[in-house]
């Protein structure tokens, strides 16, 4: 199979949460342990940092990768989901190529891996995510990375990535998302995310609430794991090319993580390397979709925020902008709790309702009728691109256009 045929097989033969939702979710780690054993336990040959949380996992992982690249390390970076191409999930960031610091896993490696192990994946009923985790670990070992930054897919305790023993674990924050899998209280979700806390491995908490802090402290105590609360310990941060207001928390989390690694003499990162890494995340890692400016006149911002916690901060940042009229290109997935998120959106905007082009996408007409209950009015469009084109056509140079509601809406525009 060539690359396109391989992707087609992956998306159509292996259960994939992004496309199918609940049916792709595995409730234990049996499969991934079998896969690790079959591949010769690549996860045991890697030095890792493990990153969980409701929001900010991707930003924190990319910030860390950029900083560690500036410290001269060859960094493996595993994140999900991808925006435009599957290979974005598995990258190497290093100083090897002065023209481009980041390199996605080669198409040939993906094809060879899938072709070689396809019968095993089918026999074990592997999920798309489990397979991808195995692929990432195998690739990073073969590439002899100095360190691998591994982002959790969902939750933590039962996530396929949770077979690693990292140098340090990170939980960015806790919000109400994926409640059908993780629980419908902050404490319950914190319990699932805290499942990445390992015996005697330091844990860095980005943000906490009165409900989540006792959960983290209790789990850390039972594991004899040192706990570090970044929001209490870090008072100021360095500037970054990631411009969303929410990045301040992610930057504090990264700074505290680096402090822990330096303190433990696991790594040696200088303040200058930390500063340079934070300033050049996009250039160093190819990161996209976080308060990303696509046009100047009108100003167009795309952002992948898709749950209450993320959208609250983004809507606050929009209110700080100066514009004559606000246009919102909005689409969501069908398991989104609209009563949670729609009240966050401004009533004085023109809405362009659309459906992300995936099976889980919510019909635009349904989104429109639900939005009208909250005083949000606009037209329905047959695709994300049609909605976006309409917004650009209607917007004056002094207007502001926001594209979001779902990672998949942003992916289609990018």
RODO-2510 file (C-alpha; in nm, 4 decimals, decimal comma):
residues 414
     n   res          X          Y          Z
     1     x     0,0000     0,0000     0,0000
     2     x     0,1185     0,3531    -0,0751
     3     x     0,0724     0,6361     0,1786
     4     x    -0,2823     0,7328     0,0736
     5     x    -0,3918     0,3677     0,0677
     6     x    -0,2328     0,3152     0,4100
     7     x    -0,4216     0,6132     0,5541
     8     x    -0,7438     0,4882     0,3982
     9     x    -0,6910     0,1510     0,5656
    10     x    -0,6093     0,3133     0,9014
    11     x    -0,9156     0,5396     0,8971
    12     x    -1,1560     0,2733     0,7720
    13     x    -1,0336    -0,0476     0,9352
    14     x    -0,9246     0,0673     1,2814
    15     x    -1,1838     0,2215     1,5182
    16     x    -1,1006     0,5942     1,5366
    17     x    -1,2471     0,8160     1,8119
    18     x    -1,2240     1,1391     1,6083
    19     x    -1,4500     0,9877     1,3424
    20     x    -1,6670     0,7383     1,5296
    21     x    -1,6769     0,8593     1,8888
    22     x    -1,7631     0,6191     2,1730
    23     x    -1,7374     0,2955     1,9729
    24     x    -1,3615     0,3506     1,9270
    25     x    -1,2878     0,4055     2,2981
    26     x    -1,1084     0,1182     2,4727
    27     x    -1,1768     0,0782     2,8452
    28     x    -0,8487    -0,0853     2,9466
    29     x    -0,4806    -0,1114     2,8523
    30     x    -0,4794    -0,4799     2,7526
    31     x    -0,4386    -0,4096     2,3825
    32     x    -0,1596    -0,1573     2,4169
    33     x     0,0340    -0,3862     2,6552
    34     x     0,0056    -0,6646     2,3943
    35     x     0,1230    -0,4257     2,1243
    36     x     0,4186    -0,3047     2,3342
    37     x     0,5258    -0,6631     2,3987
    38     x     0,4876    -0,7520     2,0306
    39     x     0,7066    -0,4525     1,9304
    40     x     0,9781    -0,5393     2,1867
    41     x     0,8747    -0,2791     2,4480
    42     x     0,9922     0,0403     2,2747
    43     x     0,8356     0,2450     2,5561
    44     x     1,1001     0,1087     2,7959
    45     x     1,3805     0,2388     2,5738
    46     x     1,2655     0,6020     2,5790
    47     x     1,3140     0,8915     2,8222
    48     x     0,9724     1,0584     2,8275
    49     x     0,7677     1,3490     2,9562
    50     x     0,3961     1,2663     2,9873
    51     x     0,1387     1,5441     2,9343
    52     x    -0,2308     1,5107     3,0338
    53     x    -0,5102     1,7633     3,0952
    54     x    -0,8374     1,8908     2,9518
    55     x    -0,6977     2,1931     2,7660
    56     x    -0,3449     2,3055     2,6819
    57     x    -0,1866     1,9606     2,6357
    58     x    -0,0870     2,0330     2,2758
    59     x     0,0472     2,3810     2,3484
    60     x     0,2398     2,2605     2,6540
    61     x     0,3891     1,9707     2,4571
    62     x     0,4986     2,1969     2,1701
    63     x     0,6388     2,4607     2,4092
    64     x     0,8422     2,1901     2,5842
    65     x     0,9657     2,0457     2,2540
    66     x     1,0797     2,3902     2,1379
    67     x     1,2650     2,4596     2,4645
    68     x     1,4374     2,1193     2,4694
    69     x     1,5378     2,1595     2,1045
    70     x     1,7035     2,4912     2,2009
    71     x     1,8870     2,2978     2,4743
    72     x     2,0415     2,0858     2,1969
    73     x     1,8272     1,7737     2,2369
    74     x     1,6746     1,5581     1,9649
    75     x     1,3081     1,5590     2,0700
    76     x     1,0351     1,3148     1,9716
    77     x     0,6904     1,4756     1,9879
    78     x     0,3691     1,2705     1,9919
    79     x     0,0392     1,4658     1,9912
    80     x    -0,3187     1,4268     1,8683
    81     x    -0,5401     1,4875     1,6812
    82     x    -0,3814     1,6135     1,3599
    83     x    -0,5147     1,9112     1,1662
    84     x    -0,4250     1,8452     0,8020
    85     x    -0,2092     1,5314     0,7793
    86     x    -0,1752     1,2214     0,9972
    87     x     0,2049     1,2661     1,0139
    88     x     0,1662     1,5826     1,2266
    89     x     0,1045     1,3496     1,5224
    90     x     0,4618     1,2156     1,5205
    91     x     0,7470     1,4640     1,4790
    92     x     1,1144     1,5019     1,5556
    93     x     1,2387     1,8467     1,6571
    94     x     1,6144     1,9017     1,6561
    95     x     1,9014     2,1229     1,5427
    96     x     2,0006     1,8772     1,2667
    97     x     1,8519     2,0835     0,9812
    98     x     1,9213     2,4587     1,0087
    99     x     1,6443     2,5345     0,7558
   100     x     1,3623     2,3523     0,9363
   101     x     1,3821     2,2312     1,2955
   102     x     1,0812     1,9978     1,2791
   103     x     1,0308     1,6909     1,0684
   104     x     0,7202     1,4751     1,0468
   105     x     0,7473     1,0963     1,0422
   106     x     0,8229     0,9925     0,6800
   107     x     0,5361     0,8515     0,4719
   108     x     0,7519     0,5463     0,3962
   109     x     0,7942     0,4658     0,7680
   110     x     0,4162     0,4821     0,8233
   111     x     0,3527     0,2540     0,5227
   112     x     0,6205     0,0021     0,6210
   113     x     0,5030    -0,0125     0,9841
   114     x     0,1386    -0,0691     0,8900
   115     x     0,2161    -0,3196     0,6140
   116     x     0,4505    -0,5157     0,8392
   117     x     0,2153    -0,5353     1,1392
   118     x    -0,1276    -0,5130     0,9767
   119     x    -0,2285    -0,8743     1,0493
   120     x    -0,1456    -0,8247     1,4216
   121     x    -0,3584    -0,5068     1,4384
   122     x    -0,6510    -0,6875     1,2782
   123     x    -0,6169    -0,9989     1,4943
   124     x    -0,6070    -0,7946     1,8190
   125     x    -0,8811    -0,5479     1,7135
   126     x    -0,6450    -0,2552     1,7749
   127     x    -0,7901     0,0962     1,7771
   128     x    -0,6458     0,3678     1,5539
   129     x    -0,5050     0,5450     1,8601
   130     x    -0,3399     0,2326     2,0041
   131     x    -0,1733     0,1629     1,6706
   132     x    -0,0529     0,5230     1,6457
   133     x     0,0997     0,5102     1,9948
   134     x     0,2898     0,1938     1,8985
   135     x     0,4045     0,3572     1,5751
   136     x     0,5306     0,6672     1,7597
   137     x     0,7242     0,4675     2,0215
   138     x     0,8778     0,2424     1,7546
   139     x     0,9802     0,5413     1,5404
   140     x     1,1318     0,7382     1,8302
   141     x     1,3412     0,4374     1,9376
   142     x     1,4660     0,3798     1,5823
   143     x     1,5492     0,7520     1,5500
   144     x     1,7306     0,7440     1,8878
   145     x     1,5655     1,0577     2,0240
   146     x     1,7141     1,2050     2,3423
   147     x     1,3700     1,2613     2,4901
   148     x     1,0085     1,1973     2,3863
   149     x     0,7182     1,4242     2,4810
   150     x     0,4031     1,2129     2,4886
   151     x     0,0619     1,3789     2,4928
   152     x    -0,2283     1,1819     2,6412
   153     x    -0,5215     1,1266     2,4042
   154     x    -0,8113     1,1294     2,6516
   155     x    -0,8203     1,0961     3,0287
   156     x    -0,5004     0,9389     3,1557
   157     x    -0,5539     0,6279     3,3662
   158     x    -0,6808     0,4193     3,0728
   159     x    -0,5113     0,6097     2,7912
   160     x    -0,2936     0,4025     2,5555
   161     x     0,0051     0,6284     2,6310
   162     x    -0,0088     0,5357     3,0006
   163     x     0,2393     0,2487     2,9704
   164     x     0,5415     0,4786     2,9915
   165     x     0,7444     0,5618     3,3010
   166     x     0,8318     0,9281     3,2424
   167     x     1,0951     1,1573     3,3924
   168     x     0,8124     1,3911     3,4931
   169     x     0,4333     1,3882     3,4506
   170     x     0,2235     1,6973     3,3742
   171     x    -0,1476     1,7689     3,4189
   172     x    -0,2307     2,1063     3,2612
   173     x    -0,5837     2,1610     3,3995
   174     x    -0,9241     1,9972     3,4437
   175     x    -1,2485     2,0947     3,2733
   176     x    -1,5787     1,9242     3,1905
   177     x    -1,5049     1,7478     2,8618
   178     x    -1,5584     1,3870     2,7448
   179     x    -1,7876     1,3476     3,0468
   180     x    -1,9452     1,0300     2,9024
   181     x    -1,6070     0,8573     2,9494
   182     x    -1,4334     1,0433     3,2316
   183     x    -1,7143     1,1371     3,4722
   184     x    -1,9370     1,4423     3,5063
   185     x    -1,7642     1,6203     3,7963
   186     x    -1,4281     1,7955     3,8057
   187     x    -1,3153     1,5620     4,0849
   188     x    -1,4038     1,2501     3,8833
   189     x    -1,2233     1,3790     3,5737
   190     x    -0,9227     1,4791     3,7880
   191     x    -0,9168     1,1210     3,9180
   192     x    -0,8903     0,9865     3,5620
   193     x    -0,6200     1,2373     3,4624
   194     x    -0,4305     1,1680     3,7880
   195     x    -0,3962     0,8107     3,6648
   196     x    -0,0717     0,9184     3,4938
   197     x     0,0911     0,9936     3,8331
   198     x     0,3527     0,7200     3,8865
   199     x     0,5426     0,6029     4,1966
   200     x     0,8263     0,8435     4,2842
   201     x     0,7914     1,0386     3,9550
   202     x     0,7449     1,4162     4,0047
   203     x     0,4112     1,5608     3,8896
   204     x     0,3595     1,9210     3,7721
   205     x     0,0052     2,0596     3,7937
   206     x    -0,0627     2,3588     3,5673
   207     x    -0,3915     2,4844     3,7137
   208     x    -0,6119     2,3490     3,9913
   209     x    -0,9471     2,4211     4,1530
   210     x    -1,0815     2,3509     4,5050
   211     x    -1,2385     2,0299     4,3635
   212     x    -0,9312     1,8994     4,1789
   213     x    -0,6443     1,9848     4,4152
   214     x    -0,7333     1,7280     4,6874
   215     x    -0,7539     1,4574     4,4167
   216     x    -0,4044     1,5417     4,2895
   217     x    -0,2542     1,5661     4,6387
   218     x    -0,4067     1,2344     4,7471
   219     x    -0,2843     1,0475     4,4387
   220     x     0,0648     1,2036     4,4599
   221     x     0,0901     1,1093     4,8294
   222     x    -0,0112     0,7492     4,7637
   223     x     0,2578     0,7305     4,4923
   224     x     0,5251     0,9138     4,6979
   225     x     0,5412     1,1549     4,4033
   226     x     0,6631     1,5119     4,4546
   227     x     0,3854     1,7526     4,3503
   228     x     0,4606     2,0965     4,2015
   229     x     0,1824     2,3545     4,1542
   230     x     0,3043     2,5702     3,8647
   231     x     0,0439     2,8442     3,9123
   232     x     0,1691     2,9006     4,2694
   233     x     0,5404     2,8639     4,1980
   234     x     0,5886     3,0646     3,8757
   235     x     0,5036     3,4338     3,8876
   236     x     0,6263     3,5641     3,5499
   237     x     0,6829     3,4100     3,2083
   238     x     0,8747     3,4791     2,8890
   239     x     0,7061     3,6079     2,5702
   240     x     0,5988     3,3471     2,3144
   241     x     0,4861     3,3373     1,9514
   242     x     0,1793     3,1479     2,0805
   243     x    -0,0445     3,4516     2,1307
   244     x    -0,3589     3,3170     2,2977
   245     x    -0,4245     3,4616     2,6452
   246     x    -0,4592     3,1028     2,7760
   247     x    -0,0911     3,0361     2,6943
   248     x     0,0192     3,2080     3,0166
   249     x    -0,0831     2,8950     3,2126
   250     x     0,0906     2,6622     2,9670
   251     x     0,4097     2,8696     2,9847
   252     x     0,4090     2,8537     3,3663
   253     x     0,3610     2,4768     3,3453
   254     x     0,6568     2,4409     3,1101
   255     x     0,8790     2,6662     3,3213
   256     x     0,8016     2,4619     3,6329
   257     x     0,8647     2,1356     3,4443
   258     x     1,2049     2,2604     3,3279
   259     x     1,2831     2,3710     3,6852
   260     x     1,2033     2,0174     3,8113
   261     x     1,4197     1,8535     3,5420
   262     x     1,7066     2,0951     3,6121
   263     x     1,6737     2,0436     3,9878
   264     x     1,6842     1,6661     3,9511
   265     x     1,9847     1,7038     3,7206
   266     x     1,7915     1,5035     3,4610
   267     x     1,8488     1,7791     3,2049
   268     x     2,0354     2,1072     3,1930
   269     x     1,8359     2,3911     3,0351
   270     x     1,9631     2,7483     3,0674
   271     x     1,7338     3,0530     3,1115
   272     x     1,8427     3,1712     2,7651
   273     x     1,7425     2,8371     2,6056
   274     x     1,4089     2,8514     2,7889
   275     x     1,3462     3,2063     2,6657
   276     x     1,4460     3,1314     2,3040
   277     x     1,2421     2,8112     2,2975
   278     x     0,9284     2,9879     2,4173
   279     x     0,9715     3,2671     2,1634
   280     x     1,0010     3,0294     1,8652
   281     x     0,7460     2,7518     1,9162
   282     x     0,5784     2,7827     1,5756
   283     x     0,9099     2,8095     1,3914
   284     x     1,0643     2,5190     1,5855
   285     x     0,7686     2,2770     1,5846
   286     x     0,5263     2,3773     1,3056
   287     x     0,2444     2,4171     1,5608
   288     x    -0,0871     2,5464     1,4220
   289     x    -0,4436     2,6315     1,5179
   290     x    -0,3960     2,8163     1,8482
   291     x    -0,5152     3,1798     1,8177
   292     x    -0,3658     3,1637     1,4683
   293     x    -0,4025     3,4763     1,2542
   294     x    -0,4938     3,3872     0,8956
   295     x    -0,5604     3,7366     0,7545
   296     x    -0,5044     4,0978     0,8517
   297     x    -0,7919     4,2929     0,6917
   298     x    -1,0346     4,1764     0,8083
   299     x    -0,8463     4,0206     1,0965
   300     x    -0,9140     3,6453     1,0906
   301     x    -0,8337     3,4229     1,3897
   302     x    -0,8706     3,0435     1,3984
   303     x    -0,8588     2,8578     1,7292
   304     x    -0,9245     2,4957     1,8222
   305     x    -1,0837     2,5735     2,1638
   306     x    -1,3910     2,3486     2,1812
   307     x    -1,5043     2,3121     2,5431
   308     x    -1,6333     2,5505     2,8098
   309     x    -1,2980     2,6220     2,9761
   310     x    -1,1136     2,6857     2,6501
   311     x    -1,3911     2,8895     2,4877
   312     x    -1,4407     3,1150     2,7939
   313     x    -1,0824     3,2400     2,7627
   314     x    -1,0998     3,2776     2,3837
   315     x    -1,4282     3,4750     2,4009
   316     x    -1,2698     3,7059     2,6611
   317     x    -0,9777     3,7637     2,4254
   318     x    -1,2142     3,8441     2,1357
   319     x    -1,3839     4,1079     2,3537
   320     x    -1,0454     4,2833     2,3903
   321     x    -1,0123     4,3198     2,0124
   322     x    -1,1122     4,6423     1,8320
   323     x    -1,3522     4,5853     1,5402
   324     x    -1,6759     4,7145     1,3876
   325     x    -1,8560     4,3824     1,3396
   326     x    -1,7823     4,0294     1,4617
   327     x    -1,8342     3,7297     1,2300
   328     x    -1,8223     3,3741     1,3696
   329     x    -1,7738     3,0661     1,1528
   330     x    -1,9003     2,7967     1,3896
   331     x    -1,9242     2,4187     1,3759
   332     x    -1,9193     2,1503     1,6461
   333     x    -1,9228     1,7710     1,6924
   334     x    -2,2448     1,5923     1,7816
   335     x    -2,1489     1,4923     2,1380
   336     x    -2,0851     1,8534     2,2443
   337     x    -2,2970     1,9810     2,5362
   338     x    -2,4404     2,2883     2,3612
   339     x    -2,6094     2,4202     2,6777
   340     x    -2,2589     2,4501     2,8262
   341     x    -2,0883     2,6256     2,5354
   342     x    -2,3466     2,8306     2,3428
   343     x    -2,4107     3,0792     2,6304
   344     x    -2,0419     3,1761     2,6060
   345     x    -2,0783     3,3191     2,2537
   346     x    -2,1662     3,6874     2,1950
   347     x    -2,5188     3,7754     2,0737
   348     x    -2,4058     4,0768     1,8694
   349     x    -2,2186     3,8678     1,6096
   350     x    -2,3179     3,7337     1,2676
   351     x    -2,2996     3,3523     1,2677
   352     x    -2,2079     3,1219     0,9825
   353     x    -2,3197     2,7750     1,0942
   354     x    -2,1526     2,4730     0,9344
   355     x    -2,0864     2,1033     0,9899
   356     x    -1,7282     1,9697     1,0145
   357     x    -1,6773     1,7117     0,7407
   358     x    -1,6564     1,4049     0,9680
   359     x    -1,9226     1,1500     1,0737
   360     x    -1,9294     1,3037     1,4238
   361     x    -2,0048     1,6516     1,2892
   362     x    -2,3317     1,8075     1,4146
   363     x    -2,5736     1,9085     1,1376
   364     x    -2,5525     2,2834     1,0788
   365     x    -2,9335     2,3208     1,0880
   366     x    -2,9404     2,1602     1,4353
   367     x    -2,6630     2,3933     1,5536
   368     x    -2,8500     2,6936     1,4117
   369     x    -3,1775     2,6075     1,5878
   370     x    -2,9993     2,5379     1,9199
   371     x    -2,8009     2,8625     1,8863
   372     x    -3,1201     3,0646     1,8264
   373     x    -3,2409     2,9612     2,1734
   374     x    -2,9429     3,1596     2,3095
   375     x    -2,9975     3,4618     2,0831
   376     x    -2,7250     3,3671     1,8341
   377     x    -2,8413     3,4255     1,4760
   378     x    -2,7012     3,3487     1,1350
   379     x    -2,7244     3,1402     0,8194
   380     x    -2,6539     2,7735     0,7557
   381     x    -2,3858     2,6761     0,5013
   382     x    -2,3282     2,3428     0,3305
   383     x    -1,9588     2,3223     0,4265
   384     x    -1,6974     2,4859     0,6470
   385     x    -1,5220     2,6387     0,3455
   386     x    -1,8497     2,7850     0,2132
   387     x    -1,9217     2,9389     0,5554
   388     x    -1,5695     3,0808     0,5715
   389     x    -1,5910     3,2279     0,2188
   390     x    -1,9233     3,3900     0,3054
   391     x    -1,7778     3,5434     0,6218
   392     x    -1,4815     3,6864     0,4285
   393     x    -1,7140     3,8231     0,1598
   394     x    -1,9444     3,9922     0,4143
   395     x    -1,6710     4,1270     0,6438
   396     x    -1,5412     4,4815     0,6033
   397     x    -1,1645     4,5395     0,6447
   398     x    -1,2344     4,6766     0,9957
   399     x    -1,4315     4,3671     1,1022
   400     x    -1,3134     4,0571     1,2934
   401     x    -1,3683     3,6977     1,1777
   402     x    -1,3354     3,4043     1,4191
   403     x    -1,3237     3,0437     1,3001
   404     x    -1,3765     2,7699     1,5594
   405     x    -1,6013     2,5556     1,7759
   406     x    -1,4142     2,2386     1,6852
   407     x    -1,0617     2,1242     1,5973
   408     x    -1,2120     1,9841     1,2767
   409     x    -1,3524     2,3217     1,1652
   410     x    -1,0069     2,4783     1,2015
   411     x    -0,8483     2,1807     1,0232
   412     x    -1,0680     2,2340     0,7165
   413     x    -0,9712     2,6010     0,6901
   414     x    -0,6000     2,5342     0,7360
***
